[in-house]
Structure formats: structure tokens, C-alpha cells
Amino acid sequence: MPYGLKVFDSTGNNVRLDTTDRIIRFVAFYTGTTAANSTTTISVSGMTNDGTWGLNDDAYGNIYAALAIGSGQFTHTNSSSISVAYKIQVFKI
């Protein structure tokens, strides 16, 4: 039998966490402002666009901003005519 850890629910019947599961790890938190009709690029060591990184913009649900993951960085693009604040959580899946 391979080594590992399994976490069961309170009934002891259902596996809630297994060795094959992936867990999210918080990496960084960035705040700032992107000027009107421009893009802000933020460097993150080790970041790759391979599906194992995630971003969450917690700045009041702005519909004019977009996030994109790149190699070693991500971008916050503001398509509105006013400056937009951002509060971005970076995590590894």
C-alpha cells in the first residue's frame, strides 16, 4: 500500500481529501490602480500559464478590468475611461 493521508468526513465513510487531490496555496496579494485605458503588469516569481495558477480580483466586481496570466507575470487591463483600483489575490492550484 502506498503512503499518504486520507481525510474522511464526520461519518468516516466519505473521503474529503486524498493524496491525488490538489490544494490551493495562497501566493501573494497586490493592490493598486490601473490608469484609464491602460494595462498594469505585475511580476510574480515562478508564475506560468499552465493552468496551475489563479487570480482573483477582489476590487468591488469591476466589469471594465481583465486579468491575464503570463510567464513570470500577470496583467490587469482597464478598458474604461477612468482609473480602476485592483485588489488581486494570486494562488497556486
C-alpha positions in Angstrom: 0.0 0.0 0.0 1.4 3.5 -0.9 2.0 6.0 1.8 -0.3 9.0 2.2 -3.0 10.7 4.1 -6.8 10.5 3.6 -9.2 12.8 5.4 -12.7 11.5 6.0 -16.0 13.3 6.8 -17.6 13.0 10.2 -19.3 9.7 9.3 -16.0 8.1 8.4 -17.4 6.9 5.1 -16.6 9.6 2.6 -13.1 10.7 1.7 -12.9 14.5 1.7 -9.2 14.8 0.9 -6.9 12.3 -0.7 -3.3 12.1 -2.0 -4.5 12.6 -5.5 -6.3 15.9 -4.7 -4.8 19.3 -5.3 -5.0 22.0 -2.7 -4.9 25.8 -3.3 -1.9 27.7 -1.9 -2.0 31.4 -1.4 1.0 33.1 -3.0 0.6 36.9 -2.9 -1.8 39.9 -2.7 -1.4 43.0 -4.8 -3.3 46.3 -4.6 -3.0 49.4 -6.7 -4.6 51.4 -9.5 -4.6 50.9 -13.3 -5.0 54.2 -15.2 -7.8 54.7 -17.8 -7.4 52.6 -21.0 -4.1 51.0 -19.9 -2.5 47.9 -18.6 -0.5 47.2 -15.4 1.9 44.3 -15.4 2.9 42.7 -12.1 5.8 40.3 -11.8 5.3 37.0 -9.8 8.3 34.7 -9.4 7.7 31.3 -10.9 4.3 32.1 -12.4 3.4 30.2 -15.6 0.4 30.0 -17.8 0.0 26.2 -17.4 -3.4 26.0 -15.6 -1.9 25.7 -12.1 -2.0 29.4 -11.2 -5.1 31.5 -10.4 -6.0 35.2 -9.9 -9.0 36.8 -8.1 -9.7 40.5 -8.4 -11.5 41.4 -5.2 -12.0 45.1 -6.1 -15.7 45.5 -6.0 -16.5 43.5 -9.1 -15.3 45.9 -11.7 -16.6 44.9 -15.1 -14.1 47.1 -17.0 -11.0 45.2 -15.8 -9.5 42.0 -17.1 -6.7 39.7 -15.8 -4.3 37.6 -17.8 -1.6 35.2 -16.6 1.7 35.2 -18.4 5.1 33.7 -17.8 6.5 35.3 -14.6 3.8 37.9 -14.5 0.2 38.8 -14.9 -1.6 41.8 -16.4 -4.5 43.9 -15.2 -6.1 45.7 -18.2 -8.5 48.6 -17.6 -10.8 49.2 -20.6 -12.7 52.1 -19.0 -12.2 55.9 -19.3 -11.4 56.2 -15.6 -8.8 54.8 -13.3 -9.6 51.4 -11.7 -8.4 50.1 -8.4 -7.4 46.5 -8.0 -7.0 44.0 -5.1 -5.6 40.8 -6.7 -5.1 37.5 -4.9 -2.6 35.2 -6.5 -2.8 31.5 -5.8 -1.3 28.2 -7.0 -3.6 25.3 -7.6 
